[in-house]
Amino acid sequence: MVKDQEPTSITLSETGGFNYSIWRTEEPDGEITYQLQLNNITIHFFQEEWDEFLQLVRQLPKK
């Protein structure tokens, strides 16, 4: 019998109003995905895409 075939998700960050959140999911096959929820829109990223997205966000000007 194969144990625990369900993905495991953890919330990484969310706003107080719960309109924005980021969570990470580990699939049974070991694949890691990230979900960025912006109100009623959810964007899914594989690990390589997430890394590139973080690079982009880090380039944003502070003000």
Biopython code that builds the backbone (N, CA, C, O; Angstrom):
import numpy as np
from Bio.PDB.StructureBuilder import StructureBuilder

atoms = [
    (1, "MET", "N", (0.837, -1.186, 0.000)),
    (1, "MET", "CA", (0.000, 0.000, 0.000)),
    (1, "MET", "C", (0.883, 1.251, 0.000)),
    (1, "MET", "O", (1.819, 1.348, 0.794)),
    (2, "VAL", "N", (0.593, 2.198, -0.877)),
    (2, "VAL", "CA", (1.342, 3.445, -0.959)),
    (2, "VAL", "C", (0.755, 4.412, 0.051)),
    (2, "VAL", "O", (-0.456, 4.630, 0.084)),
    (3, "LYS", "N", (1.617, 4.990, 0.875)),
    (3, "LYS", "CA", (1.103, 5.896, 1.894)),
    (3, "LYS", "C", (1.107, 7.338, 1.421)),
    (3, "LYS", "O", (1.993, 7.753, 0.674)),
    (4, "ASP", "N", (0.128, 8.087, 1.851)),
    (4, "ASP", "CA", (-0.010, 9.529, 1.624)),
    (4, "ASP", "C", (0.247, 9.961, 0.188)),
    (4, "ASP", "O", (1.341, 10.422, -0.139)),
    (5, "GLN", "N", (-0.739, 9.815, -0.653)),
    (5, "GLN", "CA", (-0.650, 10.245, -2.046)),
    (5, "GLN", "C", (-1.188, 11.657, -2.241)),
    (5, "GLN", "O", (-1.308, 12.118, -3.377)),
    (6, "GLU", "N", (-1.511, 12.346, -1.160)),
    (6, "GLU", "CA", (-2.035, 13.700, -1.250)),
    (6, "GLU", "C", (-0.888, 14.707, -1.242)),
    (6, "GLU", "O", (0.110, 14.500, -0.553)),
    (7, "PRO", "N", (-1.022, 15.799, -2.005)),
    (7, "PRO", "CA", (-0.016, 16.858, -1.947)),
    (7, "PRO", "C", (0.011, 17.475, -0.544)),
    (7, "PRO", "O", (-1.003, 17.499, 0.153)),
    (8, "THR", "N", (1.177, 17.969, -0.144)),
    (8, "THR", "CA", (1.328, 18.641, 1.134)),
    (8, "THR", "C", (1.529, 20.126, 0.870)),
    (8, "THR", "O", (2.457, 20.507, 0.158)),
    (9, "SER", "N", (0.665, 20.976, 1.439)),
    (9, "SER", "CA", (0.754, 22.417, 1.214)),
    (9, "SER", "C", (1.014, 23.141, 2.524)),
    (9, "SER", "O", (0.510, 22.761, 3.581)),
    (10, "ILE", "N", (1.825, 24.205, 2.423)),
    (10, "ILE", "CA", (2.034, 25.087, 3.564)),
    (10, "ILE", "C", (1.893, 26.528, 3.089)),
    (10, "ILE", "O", (2.326, 26.872, 1.989)),
    (11, "THR", "N", (1.291, 27.359, 3.915)),
    (11, "THR", "CA", (1.156, 28.779, 3.612)),
    (11, "THR", "C", (2.455, 29.477, 3.972)),
    (11, "THR", "O", (2.937, 29.361, 5.099)),
    (12, "LEU", "N", (3.019, 30.198, 3.023)),
    (12, "LEU", "CA", (4.267, 30.914, 3.248)),
    (12, "LEU", "C", (4.014, 32.335, 3.746)),
    (12, "LEU", "O", (4.759, 32.853, 4.576)),
    (13, "SER", "N", (2.959, 32.954, 3.231)),
    (13, "SER", "CA", (2.647, 34.324, 3.628)),
    (13, "SER", "C", (1.217, 34.652, 3.198)),
    (13, "SER", "O", (0.717, 34.132, 2.201)),
    (14, "GLU", "N", (0.576, 35.519, 3.968)),
    (14, "GLU", "CA", (-0.741, 36.005, 3.580)),
    (14, "GLU", "C", (-0.991, 37.344, 4.253)),
    (14, "GLU", "O", (-0.432, 37.641, 5.308)),
    (15, "THR", "N", (-1.838, 38.145, 3.626)),
    (15, "THR", "CA", (-2.169, 39.445, 4.195)),
    (15, "THR", "C", (-3.261, 39.271, 5.240)),
    (15, "THR", "O", (-3.940, 38.245, 5.277)),
    (16, "GLY", "N", (-3.423, 40.267, 6.078)),
    (16, "GLY", "CA", (-4.435, 40.221, 7.135)),
    (16, "GLY", "C", (-5.844, 40.096, 6.591)),
    (16, "GLY", "O", (-6.704, 39.484, 7.224)),
    (17, "GLY", "N", (-6.087, 40.670, 5.421)),
    (17, "GLY", "CA", (-7.416, 40.594, 4.833)),
    (17, "GLY", "C", (-7.641, 39.332, 4.019)),
    (17, "GLY", "O", (-8.735, 39.114, 3.498)),
    (18, "PHE", "N", (-6.619, 38.503, 3.905)),
    (18, "PHE", "CA", (-6.676, 37.239, 3.173)),
    (18, "PHE", "C", (-6.970, 37.407, 1.687)),
    (18, "PHE", "O", (-7.415, 36.463, 1.035)),
    (19, "ASN", "N", (-6.724, 38.604, 1.140)),
    (19, "ASN", "CA", (-6.899, 38.806, -0.296)),
    (19, "ASN", "C", (-5.684, 38.346, -1.088)),
    (19, "ASN", "O", (-5.777, 38.067, -2.284)),
    (20, "TYR", "N", (-4.536, 38.269, -0.404)),
    (20, "TYR", "CA", (-3.296, 37.887, -1.067)),
    (20, "TYR", "C", (-2.590, 36.819, -0.231)),
    (20, "TYR", "O", (-2.471, 36.945, 0.987)),
    (21, "SER", "N", (-2.130, 35.785, -0.897)),
    (21, "SER", "CA", (-1.405, 34.744, -0.176)),
    (21, "SER", "C", (-0.465, 34.004, -1.116)),
    (21, "SER", "O", (-0.613, 34.036, -2.338)),
    (22, "ILE", "N", (0.506, 33.337, -0.502)),
    (22, "ILE", "CA", (1.461, 32.510, -1.230)),
    (22, "ILE", "C", (1.566, 31.196, -0.483)),
    (22, "ILE", "O", (1.758, 31.178, 0.733)),
    (23, "TRP", "N", (1.440, 30.104, -1.205)),
    (23, "TRP", "CA", (1.648, 28.818, -0.564)),
    (23, "TRP", "C", (2.464, 27.902, -1.448)),
    (23, "TRP", "O", (2.535, 28.073, -2.665)),
    (24, "ARG", "N", (3.079, 26.924, -0.800)),
    (24, "ARG", "CA", (3.988, 25.980, -1.452)),
    (24, "ARG", "C", (3.386, 24.590, -1.321)),
    (24, "ARG", "O", (2.894, 24.208, -0.259)),
    (25, "THR", "N", (3.432, 23.840, -2.417)),
    (25, "THR", "CA", (2.881, 22.485, -2.419)),
    (25, "THR", "C", (3.943, 21.501, -2.883)),
    (25, "THR", "O", (4.630, 21.722, -3.879)),
    (26, "GLU", "N", (4.059, 20.409, -2.136)),
    (26, "GLU", "CA", (4.919, 19.314, -2.568)),
    (26, "GLU", "C", (4.019, 18.187, -3.034)),
    (26, "GLU", "O", (3.223, 17.646, -2.267)),
    (27, "GLU", "N", (4.161, 17.843, -4.309)),
    (27, "GLU", "CA", (3.363, 16.779, -4.899)),
    (27, "GLU", "C", (3.917, 15.421, -4.478)),
    (27, "GLU", "O", (5.078, 15.325, -4.080)),
    (28, "PRO", "N", (3.096, 14.368, -4.563)),
    (28, "PRO", "CA", (3.569, 13.027, -4.192)),
    (28, "PRO", "C", (4.818, 12.581, -4.952)),
    (28, "PRO", "O", (5.602, 11.782, -4.439)),
    (29, "ASP", "N", (5.007, 13.092, -6.166)),
    (29, "ASP", "CA", (6.187, 12.711, -6.952)),
    (29, "ASP", "C", (7.418, 13.556, -6.621)),
    (29, "ASP", "O", (8.468, 13.396, -7.243)),
    (30, "GLY", "N", (7.289, 14.464, -5.633)),
    (30, "GLY", "CA", (8.414, 15.291, -5.205)),
    (30, "GLY", "C", (8.480, 16.658, -5.866)),
    (30, "GLY", "O", (9.284, 17.494, -5.455)),
    (31, "GLU", "N", (7.660, 16.909, -6.876)),
    (31, "GLU", "CA", (7.645, 18.210, -7.557)),
    (31, "GLU", "C", (7.144, 19.283, -6.596)),
    (31, "GLU", "O", (6.149, 19.087, -5.899)),
    (32, "ILE", "N", (7.842, 20.420, -6.565)),
    (32, "ILE", "CA", (7.458, 21.556, -5.739)),
    (32, "ILE", "C", (6.800, 22.601, -6.635)),
    (32, "ILE", "O", (7.337, 22.948, -7.687)),
    (33, "THR", "N", (5.643, 23.099, -6.220)),
    (33, "THR", "CA", (4.985, 24.187, -6.931)),
    (33, "THR", "C", (4.644, 25.286, -5.934)),
    (33, "THR", "O", (4.482, 25.036, -4.740)),
    (34, "TYR", "N", (4.540, 26.505, -6.450)),
    (34, "TYR", "CA", (4.172, 27.658, -5.645)),
    (34, "TYR", "C", (2.916, 28.258, -6.244)),
    (34, "TYR", "O", (2.747, 28.280, -7.463)),
    (35, "GLN", "N", (2.040, 28.740, -5.386)),
    (35, "GLN", "CA", (0.806, 29.376, -5.814)),
    (35, "GLN", "C", (0.774, 30.787, -5.248)),
    (35, "GLN", "O", (0.960, 30.988, -4.048)),
    (36, "LEU", "N", (0.540, 31.747, -6.103)),
    (36, "LEU", "CA", (0.422, 33.150, -5.725)),
    (36, "LEU", "C", (-1.035, 33.531, -5.952)),
    (36, "LEU", "O", (-1.499, 33.579, -7.091)),
    (37, "GLN", "N", (-1.754, 33.801, -4.870)),
    (37, "GLN", "CA", (-3.168, 34.149, -4.986)),
    (37, "GLN", "C", (-3.324, 35.649, -4.815)),
    (37, "GLN", "O", (-2.937, 36.216, -3.793)),
    (38, "LEU", "N", (-3.896, 36.283, -5.828)),
    (38, "LEU", "CA", (-4.151, 37.720, -5.843)),
    (38, "LEU", "C", (-5.649, 37.909, -5.959)),
    (38, "LEU", "O", (-6.201, 37.951, -7.058)),
    (39, "ASN", "N", (-6.300, 38.024, -4.816)),
    (39, "ASN", "CA", (-7.757, 38.098, -4.736)),
    (39, "ASN", "C", (-8.350, 36.854, -5.382)),
    (39, "ASN", "O", (-8.205, 35.766, -4.825)),
    (40, "ASN", "N", (-9.010, 36.962, -6.529)),
    (40, "ASN", "CA", (-9.645, 35.782, -7.124)),
    (40, "ASN", "C", (-8.829, 35.161, -8.262)),
    (40, "ASN", "O", (-9.347, 34.339, -9.017)),
    (41, "ILE", "N", (-7.563, 35.549, -8.387)),
    (41, "ILE", "CA", (-6.680, 35.005, -9.418)),
    (41, "ILE", "C", (-5.557, 34.218, -8.731)),
    (41, "ILE", "O", (-4.938, 34.707, -7.786)),
    (42, "THR", "N", (-5.304, 33.018, -9.206)),
    (42, "THR", "CA", (-4.204, 32.223, -8.677)),
    (42, "THR", "C", (-3.237, 31.910, -9.805)),
    (42, "THR", "O", (-3.635, 31.448, -10.874)),
    (43, "ILE", "N", (-1.950, 32.172, -9.547)),
    (43, "ILE", "CA", (-0.899, 31.895, -10.518)),
    (43, "ILE", "C", (-0.058, 30.751, -9.965)),
    (43, "ILE", "O", (0.385, 30.792, -8.817)),
    (44, "HIS", "N", (0.155, 29.740, -10.782)),
    (44, "HIS", "CA", (0.909, 28.557, -10.375)),
    (44, "HIS", "C", (2.309, 28.614, -10.991)),
    (44, "HIS", "O", (2.462, 28.928, -12.171)),
    (45, "PHE", "N", (3.326, 28.309, -10.185)),
    (45, "PHE", "CA", (4.713, 28.327, -10.622)),
    (45, "PHE", "C", (5.392, 26.993, -10.304)),
    (45, "PHE", "O", (5.217, 26.457, -9.210)),
    (46, "PHE", "N", (6.157, 26.459, -11.243)),
    (46, "PHE", "CA", (7.083, 25.383, -10.918)),
    (46, "PHE", "C", (8.303, 26.035, -10.281)),
    (46, "PHE", "O", (8.447, 27.256, -10.343)),
    (47, "GLN", "N", (9.176, 25.252, -9.676)),
    (47, "GLN", "CA", (10.314, 25.796, -8.933)),
    (47, "GLN", "C", (11.153, 26.749, -9.773)),
    (47, "GLN", "O", (11.512, 27.824, -9.291)),
    (48, "GLU", "N", (11.475, 26.395, -11.002)),
    (48, "GLU", "CA", (12.314, 27.255, -11.843)),
    (48, "GLU", "C", (11.617, 28.584, -12.148)),
    (48, "GLU", "O", (12.255, 29.637, -12.167)),
    (49, "GLU", "N", (10.324, 28.525, -12.382)),
    (49, "GLU", "CA", (9.552, 29.738, -12.652)),
    (49, "GLU", "C", (9.482, 30.616, -11.407)),
    (49, "GLU", "O", (9.581, 31.840, -11.495)),
    (50, "TRP", "N", (9.311, 29.985, -10.249)),
    (50, "TRP", "CA", (9.251, 30.719, -8.992)),
    (50, "TRP", "C", (10.567, 31.451, -8.740)),
    (50, "TRP", "O", (10.566, 32.617, -8.345)),
    (51, "ASP", "N", (11.676, 30.777, -8.965)),
    (51, "ASP", "CA", (12.985, 31.398, -8.780)),
    (51, "ASP", "C", (13.140, 32.622, -9.680)),
    (51, "ASP", "O", (13.651, 33.656, -9.251)),
    (52, "GLU", "N", (12.699, 32.498, -10.917)),
    (52, "GLU", "CA", (12.781, 33.629, -11.852)),
    (52, "GLU", "C", (11.859, 34.764, -11.419)),
    (52, "GLU", "O", (12.229, 35.935, -11.513)),
    (53, "PHE", "N", (10.670, 34.427, -10.950)),
    (53, "PHE", "CA", (9.724, 35.434, -10.453)),
    (53, "PHE", "C", (10.328, 36.193, -9.273)),
    (53, "PHE", "O", (10.215, 37.417, -9.205)),
    (54, "LEU", "N", (10.968, 35.480, -8.343)),
    (54, "LEU", "CA", (11.596, 36.145, -7.203)),
    (54, "LEU", "C", (12.705, 37.083, -7.648)),
    (54, "LEU", "O", (12.863, 38.162, -7.078)),
    (55, "GLN", "N", (13.474, 36.692, -8.658)),
    (55, "GLN", "CA", (14.506, 37.586, -9.207)),
    (55, "GLN", "C", (13.875, 38.871, -9.721)),
    (55, "GLN", "O", (14.394, 39.962, -9.484)),
    (56, "LEU", "N", (12.763, 38.742, -10.421)),
    (56, "LEU", "CA", (12.057, 39.897, -10.958)),
    (56, "LEU", "C", (11.584, 40.818, -9.837)),
    (56, "LEU", "O", (11.771, 42.032, -9.915)),
    (57, "VAL", "N", (10.979, 40.257, -8.803)),
    (57, "VAL", "CA", (10.461, 41.058, -7.699)),
    (57, "VAL", "C", (11.593, 41.778, -6.972)),
    (57, "VAL", "O", (11.429, 42.920, -6.546)),
    (58, "ARG", "N", (12.725, 41.126, -6.831)),
    (58, "ARG", "CA", (13.869, 41.751, -6.143)),
    (58, "ARG", "C", (14.416, 42.947, -6.919)),
    (58, "ARG", "O", (15.094, 43.799, -6.344)),
    (59, "GLN", "N", (14.130, 43.018, -8.211)),
    (59, "GLN", "CA", (14.609, 44.133, -9.029)),
    (59, "GLN", "C", (13.696, 45.352, -8.950)),
    (59, "GLN", "O", (14.039, 46.410, -9.478)),
    (60, "LEU", "N", (12.551, 45.227, -8.307)),
    (60, "LEU", "CA", (11.647, 46.360, -8.190)),
    (60, "LEU", "C", (12.306, 47.469, -7.377)),
    (60, "LEU", "O", (12.995, 47.198, -6.394)),
    (61, "PRO", "N", (12.093, 48.724, -7.790)),
    (61, "PRO", "CA", (12.641, 49.829, -6.994)),
    (61, "PRO", "C", (11.961, 49.868, -5.622)),
    (61, "PRO", "O", (10.798, 49.490, -5.483)),
    (62, "LYS", "N", (12.694, 50.324, -4.631)),
    (62, "LYS", "CA", (12.160, 50.380, -3.267)),
    (62, "LYS", "C", (11.036, 51.401, -3.149)),
    (62, "LYS", "O", (10.120, 51.214, -2.347)),
    (63, "LYS", "N", (11.085, 52.459, -3.917)),
    (63, "LYS", "CA", (10.024, 53.490, -3.876)),
    (63, "LYS", "C", (9.588, 53.853, -5.240)),
    (63, "LYS", "O", (8.708, 54.699, -5.402)),
]
sb = StructureBuilder()
sb.init_structure("model")
sb.init_model(0)
sb.init_chain("A")
sb.init_seg("    ")
for serial, (resi, resn, name, xyz) in enumerate(atoms, 1):
    if name == "N":
        sb.init_residue(resn, " ", resi, " ")
    sb.init_atom(name, np.array(xyz, "f"), 0.0, 1.0, " ", f" {name:<3s}", serial, name[0])
structure = sb.get_structure()
